[in-house]
Amino acid sequence: MTTLADRTLPIKPSVTLAIAAKAGKLRSEGVDVVNFSAGEPDFDTPERIKAAAVEALKRGMTKYTDVKGIEPLRKAIAEKYQREYGLAYRKDEVLVSCGAKHSLYNLFQAAVNPGDEVLIPAPYWVSYSDMALLAGGVPKIIQTTEATDFRIRAQQLADTLSPRTRVFVLNSPCNPTGASYDKDELLAIAKVIDKHKCLIIADDIYEKIVYDAFQVHNLVQLSPSLRDRTIIVNGVSKTYAMTGWRIGYALGSEDIISAAAKIQSQSTSNPTSIAQAAALEAIGGPQDDVAMMVGEFQKRRNVIVERLNAIDGIHCLKPQGAFYVFPNISAFIGKTANRKKLGSPCDVADYLLEEAKVAAVPGEDFGSKAHIRLSYATSRENIEEGCRRMRDALGKIR
């Protein structure tokens, strides 16, 4: 048997991908599965963006680029943050990577030393803790509850920070809960962080997908003193339905961005040249398609929250952003279904897939033993049908 590196031992395979694989196998066998597991918009990439990629191909943009990304794209990203938040970044303070996930990985590798603590509010996106572990860091989880709408309070953060804290991760809007921090909450967090020397990674990948006129604010915009310690991570995947194009980016002080670029130079080199041309059009062109998608997501959110809360035993908060709901299914844990005791959210998710042919993602890898995650990046018809199937299947549990 091959001896593997120790760093692989604590790393878990993605439960999201595992559920998606199970659902995909069922579909390949002709089974009608309602898929609530996908973490990507179901819309096609807007035509103007695809046309920009085609044009790039025609003019021969098929070679290596600067490791950090093409200069026009880095400039467009900097201009976006100047235009929308009044923040001034130079092109050398921008790094374009192979998706925002890659941006985050580069940053953890560049910033975290063995033994450093990485503070992560829970529920959290599944990869944060494993990325911290791969860098030799120690994930330190800050638990939130439905009573605070899954948002940490400033005092919680103050109580958790320690001399070993190296990075604080803030994801707003959040995957998996959709929780989003308003101006006052961010100001309170900034006041606490301002007294500490740690870095802040602001994962803003869902910044444009917010509802009910919620106003997104940027931590650096609200607290300029944090600028040199905050790295903003974003990308085109969610906002422009470009998950497969794999373009993400980070903005921060030149020292951390240069260090992350060195990591990238020894792994992937530059992101795909053609995808960078598409991202340039996405960020710099008309934004009408974004408003259309967000409007439809809001309608879907309203439907799924209403339908889930009508199911006996489920309680679901209404998210302010992203395209996920995180319903509490703890009422079913400990009960029996199909002669099997449901001991965890994973058991509930397996039961829903087997009995109702509904794919949901269990909450364990998001830091919860009481929830499942459902993505409403699917049609309203699928949402109605999926919730009906869930109601019928959960109604059989005793």
Secondary structure, 3 states (H helix, E strand, C coil): CCCCCHHHCCCCCCHHHHHHHHHHHHHHCCCCCEECCCCCCCCCCCHHHHHHHHHHHHCCCCCCCCCCCCHHHHHHHHHHHHHHHCCCCCHHHEEEECCHHHHHHHHHHHHCCCCCEEEEEECCCCHHHHHHHHCCCEEEEEECCHHHCCCCCHHHHHHHCCCCEEEEEEECCCCCCCCCCCHHHHHHHHHHHCCCCCEEEEECCCCCCECCCCCCCCHHHHCHHHHHHEEEEEECCCCCCCHHHCCEEEECCHHHHHHHHHHHHCCCCCCCHHHHHHHHHHHHCCCHHHHHHHHHHHHHHHHHHHHHHCCCCCECCCCCECCEECCECHHHCCCEECCEECCCHHHHHHHHHHHHCEECEECHHHCCCCEEEEECCCCHHHHHHHHHHHHHHHCCCC
